[in-house]
Amino acid sequence: MSTPLDQPDPGGVATLDRELEELIREESVEPGDHERFSHYVKKDKILESALTGKPVRALCGKKWTPGRDPEKFPVCPTCKEIYESLQT
């Protein structure tokens, strides 16, 4: 006679481990051109990032933690295109 503890639980800890790994992947900072361009991000997200240290996601999809003067870099062409399409 078997008990529920004899068989692996398809949920439980295994599910929590998978969910945790997915959260870590989503929160990871993406390498890329955020070092070469300034990206468009909602102002409230920039403020939130400054207070919490959490990464932000630009209109183009890049994810990083802001920490430099955006005035010193050219605007990301993809962000600019998306922003302009939202204005019309």
C-alpha positions as CSV (number, residue, x, y, z in Angstrom):
1,M,0.0,0.0,0.0
2,S,1.5,3.4,-1.0
3,T,1.1,6.7,0.7
4,P,1.1,10.1,-0.9
5,L,4.6,10.6,0.4
6,D,5.9,7.6,-1.6
7,Q,5.2,9.2,-4.9
8,P,6.7,12.5,-6.1
9,D,4.4,15.4,-5.9
10,P,4.0,17.0,-9.4
11,G,3.4,20.3,-7.6
12,G,4.8,21.4,-4.3
13,V,8.5,22.0,-4.1
14,A,9.2,21.2,-7.8
15,T,6.6,23.7,-8.9
16,L,8.0,26.4,-6.5
17,D,11.5,25.8,-7.8
18,R,10.4,26.2,-11.4
19,E,8.5,29.4,-10.6
20,L,11.5,30.8,-8.7
21,E,13.8,30.1,-11.7
22,E,11.3,31.8,-14.0
23,L,11.2,34.9,-11.8
24,I,15.0,35.0,-11.7
25,R,15.2,34.8,-15.5
26,E,12.6,37.6,-15.8
27,E,14.4,39.9,-13.4
28,S,17.8,39.4,-15.0
29,V,19.4,42.4,-16.6
30,E,19.9,42.0,-20.3
31,P,23.2,42.7,-21.9
32,G,23.1,44.8,-25.0
33,D,23.0,48.3,-26.3
34,H,21.8,50.0,-23.2
35,E,25.4,51.0,-22.7
36,R,25.4,52.8,-26.1
37,F,22.0,54.3,-26.2
38,S,19.5,56.2,-24.0
39,H,16.2,54.4,-23.9
40,Y,12.6,55.6,-23.4
41,V,11.1,54.4,-20.1
42,K,8.0,55.7,-18.2
43,K,9.0,58.3,-15.7
44,D,7.4,56.6,-12.8
45,K,9.4,53.4,-13.5
46,I,12.6,55.4,-13.5
47,L,11.7,56.8,-10.0
48,E,10.7,53.4,-8.8
49,S,14.1,52.0,-10.0
50,A,16.0,54.8,-8.3
51,L,14.2,54.0,-5.0
52,T,14.2,50.2,-5.2
53,G,17.2,49.3,-7.5
54,K,14.9,47.1,-9.6
55,P,15.6,47.0,-13.4
56,V,13.3,48.9,-15.8
57,R,12.1,47.9,-19.3
58,A,12.4,50.3,-22.2
59,L,9.9,50.6,-25.0
60,C,12.2,48.5,-27.2
61,G,12.2,45.7,-24.6
62,K,15.7,46.2,-23.1
63,K,15.8,45.6,-19.4
64,W,18.5,47.2,-17.2
65,T,19.1,49.2,-14.0
66,P,19.5,52.9,-14.9
67,G,22.5,54.6,-13.5
68,R,24.0,57.1,-15.9
69,D,23.2,60.4,-17.5
70,P,21.0,59.7,-20.5
71,E,21.9,63.1,-22.0
72,K,25.3,61.8,-22.9
73,F,24.1,59.1,-25.3
74,P,22.0,59.0,-28.5
75,V,18.4,57.9,-28.3
76,C,17.8,54.2,-29.1
77,P,16.3,54.2,-32.6
78,T,13.8,51.4,-31.8
79,C,12.6,53.3,-28.7
80,K,12.3,56.5,-30.7
81,E,10.3,54.7,-33.5
82,I,7.9,53.1,-31.0
83,Y,7.4,56.4,-29.1
84,E,6.7,58.3,-32.3
85,S,4.2,55.7,-33.4
86,L,2.4,56.2,-30.1
87,Q,2.1,59.9,-30.6
88,T,0.1,59.7,-33.8
